[in-house]
């Protein structure tokens, strides 16, 4: 069987390290791995699948080695510079930054939802924002059957989404130390402020959820609004999602659609206190969906509560699933 | 000046103790105070305004002493039994439990919104649910001017709302100890479960927000939905409120209406990272409102972020403000 070469850029970050951990447990037809980072972290030793690797500084000639795939989790500026270089050398980049997500030449992909878009790539595929990924997985089957009219998102996002510094702030502000990553202590606070504020009063995170949902669902005019909030939780994002449909539905059918959709665990039995929680989603690649109930304030609407591990499904796992699908597709075509 | 007699039932609980702290700093024309509790906490000594009081067990004859007002924060069952007894003896009860809130003979009052309703009492006035109080304060001026069409609530509620046991769970589960109040550790989790689940899939807390908002705003048919969530924050509830109006508005006028409304602090200057936070609202009686922005997904809508100290404005302060208004009204009438 053909073997492939995979590079990880940003290998020492929170998402990069999680990608390594996940890849270590998988049996992909990958014969060579290479790990890159900024100059600062270069030299770090990594034990991966029983072998020691040295993390190397990402440079313009890094992709001369002939990689088939690269996963980038190194921030927007790094991606903007290096992804086109990698792509120009025949490497398909799955980029975890926001740099290319809204580029019309770059597919924005959640494998359960729109893997076909990935096959149309021109060298770069964007991994969506963590809070978007977990939302669109349950929204897709509902949109297909009942056509979504409007979405109201309110999120409860973990500090791990802000990387190592977010995690440090969570630990440090709990001890009474001042924050260094967030503008205020995340301890004992819910901060309605993720990424920068834009002129329309929304944060960039909120606009990402709105625009990325539209692109992934191929619904460019879908009505969506969002309030995104950082909460004092270490890992896994929770989301309160209010959905209005064009068409009438049966609530049991909604539950069945979600239960049978790939990548979803229907976790919804409130009489037995079964509903999604961060500590339940941690360490899993599935999106947990529960608290599904009819919203009587509109003609056809529901509320649901959606939780997923933002570092796995919201970042590393989703990127790896894209690479895996591309590999399988290429192997099938042989 | 006429002096009044005030009783506090549930004086040793989280809300009762906060009521004492607030009353201690006020100069009300109250000449006599009495403090009651369950049998379990009776005998507790309290120093109040420089004088030592012994908390007494609440009994059927407790109100024979001729109180003018009583604030009850002792749970629904206690209120159901003792409030009518107190009222029958001429005492006006402000009840913090949910026992009488939806009783059509009992006014449900937030002073800034509908104090006139309190003047029509038949001996019992209900203090609304904490999450409802802070929501209706900013909603009232907006409803008056632009007529609200629909509300979507998503809440971020502090553990202090669950009393001493909620606070203990927050502290204990952070240390890895098992929860005793909540069904799961609140540490590192957002629990979409406050109060009990009802047959329609909503929690009682969610239905309280829906029904109480309608009653306080005198809008019995207002379209409302809610998802209420406990978050790992010690004190002060945050709320993501999405509001759709019947009529067009200017966003600056919305801000001005809120800025000039009693009991509200407009805290909205995102360019300077000014938005409401739990740690900012703690210890204050005002409702903090910010992140006000147009929701482009409906014809006339906004999102806003509303934070208040749930033990003060959400419980103790609101009850005291009702008593204060009743006293002032009675003094005016003399």
Contacts between the chains, C-beta under 8 A, distances in Angstrom:
chain1	res1	chain2	res2	distance
A	150	B	297	5.4
A	150	B	298	7.2
A	151	B	297	7.6
A	152	B	152	4.9
A	152	B	242	5.0
A	152	B	297	7.5
A	154	B	154	3.5
A	154	B	227	7.6
A	154	B	240	4.0
A	154	B	242	7.9
A	156	B	156	7.0
A	156	B	190	4.5
A	156	B	229	6.8
A	156	B	231	6.9
A	183	B	273	4.7
A	184	B	273	7.7
A	184	B	277	5.9
A	184	B	279	7.1
A	185	B	279	6.7
A	188	B	233	5.2
A	188	B	234	5.1
A	188	B	235	7.5
A	188	B	278	6.0
A	188	B	279	5.8
A	189	B	233	6.6
A	189	B	277	5.0
A	189	B	278	5.1
A	189	B	279	5.3
A	190	B	156	4.5
A	190	B	231	6.0
A	190	B	233	6.3
A	190	B	238	4.7
A	190	B	277	7.6
A	190	B	278	6.6
A	191	B	277	6.9
A	192	B	238	7.4
A	192	B	240	7.5
A	192	B	275	5.5
A	192	B	276	7.7
A	192	B	290	7.6
A	192	B	291	5.2
A	192	B	305	4.5
A	193	B	270	7.6
A	193	B	273	6.9
A	193	B	275	6.3
A	197	B	270	4.3
A	197	B	271	6.5
A	200	B	293	6.6
A	200	B	294	7.6
A	201	B	270	6.4
A	201	B	291	7.3
A	201	B	292	7.3
A	201	B	293	3.3
A	201	B	294	7.4
A	202	B	293	6.1
A	223	B	297	3.8
A	223	B	298	7.1
A	224	B	297	5.6
A	225	B	242	6.5
A	225	B	295	4.4
A	225	B	296	7.1
A	225	B	297	4.4
A	225	B	298	8.0
A	225	B	301	7.4
A	225	B	303	6.1
A	227	B	154	7.6
A	227	B	240	4.2
A	227	B	242	7.6
A	227	B	291	7.1
A	227	B	303	5.4
A	227	B	305	6.8
A	229	B	156	6.8
A	229	B	238	7.5
A	229	B	240	6.9
A	231	B	156	6.9
A	231	B	190	6.0
A	231	B	231	5.5
A	231	B	232	7.4
A	231	B	233	8.0
A	232	B	231	7.4
A	232	B	232	5.2
A	232	B	233	6.6
A	233	B	188	5.2
A	233	B	189	6.6
A	233	B	190	6.3
A	233	B	231	8.0
A	233	B	232	6.6
A	234	B	188	5.1
A	235	B	188	7.5
A	238	B	190	4.7
A	238	B	192	7.4
A	238	B	229	7.5
A	240	B	154	4.0
A	240	B	192	7.5
A	240	B	227	4.2
A	240	B	229	6.9
A	240	B	240	7.7
A	242	B	152	5.0
A	242	B	154	7.9
A	242	B	225	6.5
A	242	B	227	7.6
A	242	B	242	7.7
A	270	B	193	7.6
A	270	B	197	4.3
A	270	B	201	6.4
A	271	B	197	6.5
A	273	B	183	4.7
A	273	B	184	7.8
A	273	B	193	6.9
A	275	B	192	5.5
A	275	B	193	6.4
A	276	B	192	7.7
A	277	B	184	5.9
A	277	B	189	5.0
A	277	B	190	7.7
A	277	B	191	6.9
A	278	B	188	6.0
A	278	B	189	5.1
A	278	B	190	6.6
A	279	B	184	7.1
A	279	B	185	6.7
A	279	B	188	5.8
A	279	B	189	5.3
A	290	B	192	7.6
A	291	B	192	5.2
A	291	B	201	7.3
A	291	B	227	7.0
A	292	B	201	7.3
A	293	B	200	6.6
A	293	B	201	3.3
A	293	B	202	6.1
A	294	B	200	7.6
A	294	B	201	7.5
A	295	B	225	4.5
A	296	B	225	7.1
A	297	B	150	5.4
A	297	B	151	7.6
A	297	B	152	7.5
A	297	B	223	3.8
A	297	B	224	5.6
A	297	B	225	4.4
A	298	B	150	7.2
A	298	B	223	7.1
A	298	B	225	8.0
A	301	B	225	7.4
A	303	B	225	6.1
A	303	B	227	5.4
A	305	B	192	4.5
A	305	B	227	6.8
